[in-house]
Amino acid sequence: MLHLTGAQQTDATRYIATQHLEGNFPGGSIDLRYQFTLRDGLIERLVIEP
């Protein structure tokens, strides 16, 4: 199961989204942070952090 827990725009092209993920893996759940940059409407850069 995946739940979006937050989203924010940090400047004109940069965004941060946070999600809570639950599943059949060691630990059973994790909170993830996605930092991404858009360019011409497409994701130019993506960083995923626990």
N, C-alpha and C positions, 0 to 999 in steps of 0.2 A: 504494500500500500504506500502511496506517495501523496504527501500533503505539502502544498506551497504554504510556507509560514511567514514569508515577507518578501517585499520587492521595493526597490528604490532606485531612482535615477540620481547618480552622483554628479554628473555634468552633462553636457550636450550629447555625448556619445557613449558614456559609460553607465553601466547598470549593475546592480547586485540583487540576486534572488537567493532566498534560503528555503530549503526543503527538508522535511522530515521523512525518512525512508524506513519502512519496516518490511522485513522479508525473512526468507529462509537462508540466512548467512550467519557466520559467527558474530555473536553479540545481538543479533536480531533487529537492531535499529541503529540509525545514524542520522545526524543532522549535517547537511551539506550546504556549502556556500558557493554559488556560481558568480564569478565576476566576468562580465563580458563587455566588449567594445563593439559598437556597430559602425559600419562604413558602407555607405550607399544602400542602406536597408538590409545588409547581410552581417552576420557575425564575423568580425575580423579576428578577434582574439577571445579565447575562453579559458578561464582558470577555474578548476573545481577543487575545493578544499574541504576536508572534514572539519 
